[in-house]
Amino acid sequence: MTTADILKQHFGYNSFRPGQEELIDSILNGRDCLGVMPTGAGKSLCFQVPALLLPGITLVISPLISLMKDQVNALTQSGVKAAFLNSSLTERQYYMAIENAKRGAYKIIYIAPERLESSDFLGFALHSDISMLTVDEAHCISHWGQDFRPSYLNIAQFVAKLPNRPVISAFTATATRQVRDDIVAHLGLSNPQILVSGFDRKNLFFRIEQPSRKKAALLSFLREKKGRSGIVYCATRKAVEDVCDFLNENGYITSRYHAGLSDSERHHNQEDFLHDKIQIMVATNAFGMGIDKSNVNFVVHYHMPKNIESYYQEAGRAGRDGEPADCLLLYNRQDIRTQLFLIESEERDEHIKELDRKRLKEMALYSQSYTCLRGYILNYFGETARENCGNCSNCLSAFEEIDITIEAQKILSCVIKSGERYGIVTIIDTLRGSKSEKILRFGLQNLSTYNISALSEKALRDVVNFLVTNKYLYVTNEKFPILKRGARYAEILQKDASIKMKTAKQPQATEEKPLQSVNAQLFTTLKNLRAEIAREQKVPAYVIFPDSALVDMCRILPQTDEDFLKVSGVGEVKLQRFGQRFMAEIAGHPQDVCQPDIVFDL
């Protein structure tokens, strides 16, 4: 059986996505690999397909209980024998799963990294044929990564104890070059095939707003999302409770998720979201990592997150089905202070905190940028991006180019004359002639740069951010950041200096997207059938079929097995399990051309 056969039979796809086949072939040839692929690019298939062709067991290390359950449910529905071993199992269930594994009942076993050192699991592993060890969320092994997990450092020790070294594959959605180097070193990857398939999620629309009233802005956004599923991320538990209550009061079916809730409530709320019993989940970043819910149409960050890696990973939970989806960030300056407080309150060594502050600085610059938002993210991860992506709020805004040479010289002069000892707020206050206690206490009113700028505080801050982003100025990563000269500061001082900056004028109308309409009544009927089967199987509805497959059924109207296999996401296993029930519903449904349509984004 070939990889293409496995792909179609078990997963229902006719062809691989970019990068998948290259990594799969590498694994099947016994070569270690590292795949950096954006959310929704199909990382899981890169290890699930070869796992079914390799002779022994594949162990998948993941830090996420919810991900393991979802992945195993999906694999089981696709006819793959799989299991997970984590703290959600009772002691009896855990040892029963170990015994089944010893008898060869599973091809793929998901396991939490903490379990690798347990004597019972190690005893099983030492006497089993392990063909591949896969490390999911591999950025967790790096101090430079946004979700460092000390337990990941035990993986290499576990591999060293095995009688025969398996091929090692590692996958992550977000990793800078420094993080990638760490993954290779800490896992001991041998001459690995490294594939960075690109970080661009073309179906995601990125939008940043700086509203004076965030709740009003959130409601305005949600009015466009009637009936759509989405996530609203907040920085604190208190904010989660507040926003969740607010949305429920305004008629939205909403639930909450944060670490202050009991395990049972978190599990219940998560299941309601996965099974589409609620429309919106309001949560801290404790929610969502590894949640394989395909029909999330939007992600709102009610507060700015702590770094670009976290932001892109969280925003990437929208549009996993490949359909257009929205990622909205509601930003204000208080968000920076909130995240700094959270960084300083964590019990981590000063080196890690300094890295966190550096990443927060990049996130703040992104949040205040007038450049292409997609390009900013891609450049951060080391990719070259177009100047205008045409699919973010900045690129769909009208800009004018203004000369900021004089203001840049004033700002730089103030930084130098104040001894490069103060932060952005103090420099701006000095330039604007503030009479604050701090300005007077340090004698900054005596500088020649005191009160020499007529710009507003926001306009000055925009110029400073531009100068920092373009390396004319530099902000330190200390607990109290200081503004200093950057690598390009001398260019501002040149006699013929000309520094120009783009600034937004007004939004342009969004270009209309191509739409596809299908019979609304038939789509609803198929959704109800899917929900019925999901209840029978005790799995989320999208595990049976994603919405895109139901749309395809409404379009193709399959009447034979051959027709049904043409539906995206339908393989031989799902044809046998569900084909007749869905085709019976379609055959019994009147195909009246006067039926009202439901419209979907392509």
Secondary structure as UniProt FT lines:
FT   HELIX           3..11
FT   TURN            18..19
FT   HELIX           20..28
FT   TURN            29..30
FT   STRAND          33..36
FT   TURN            39..40
FT   HELIX           43..51
FT   TURN            52..53
FT   STRAND          57..61
FT   HELIX           65..77
FT   TURN            78..79
FT   STRAND          82..85
FT   TURN            87..88
FT   HELIX           91..102
FT   TURN            103..104
FT   STRAND          108..111
FT   HELIX           113..117
FT   HELIX           119..126
FT   STRAND          130..135
FT   HELIX           138..141
FT   TURN            143..144
FT   TURN            146..147
FT   HELIX           150..154
FT   HELIX           155..161
FT   STRAND          167..172
FT   HELIX           177..187
FT   STRAND          193..196
FT   TURN            202..203
FT   STRAND          204..209
FT   HELIX           214..222
FT   HELIX           223..225
FT   TURN            226..227
FT   STRAND          229..233
FT   HELIX           237..249
FT   TURN            250..251
FT   STRAND          254..257
FT   TURN            259..260
FT   HELIX           263..274
FT   TURN            275..276
FT   STRAND          280..283
FT   TURN            285..286
FT   TURN            289..290
FT   TURN            294..295
FT   STRAND          296..301
FT   HELIX           308..315
FT   TURN            316..317
FT   TURN            320..321
FT   STRAND          325..330
FT   HELIX           334..345
FT   HELIX           350..367
FT   HELIX           373..380
FT   TURN            381..382
FT   TURN            393..396
FT   STRAND          397..403
FT   HELIX           405..417
FT   TURN            418..419
FT   HELIX           424..431
FT   TURN            432..433
FT   HELIX           437..441
FT   TURN            442..443
FT   HELIX           444..446
FT   TURN            448..451
FT   HELIX           457..469
FT   TURN            470..471
FT   STRAND          473..475
FT   STRAND          483..485
FT   TURN            487..488
FT   HELIX           489..493
FT   TURN            495..496
FT   STRAND          500..507
FT   STRAND          515..519
FT   HELIX           520..537
FT   HELIX           541..544
FT   HELIX           547..556
FT   HELIX           561..564
FT   TURN            565..566
FT   TURN            568..569
FT   HELIX           572..587
FT   TURN            593..594
FT   STRAND          597..601
//
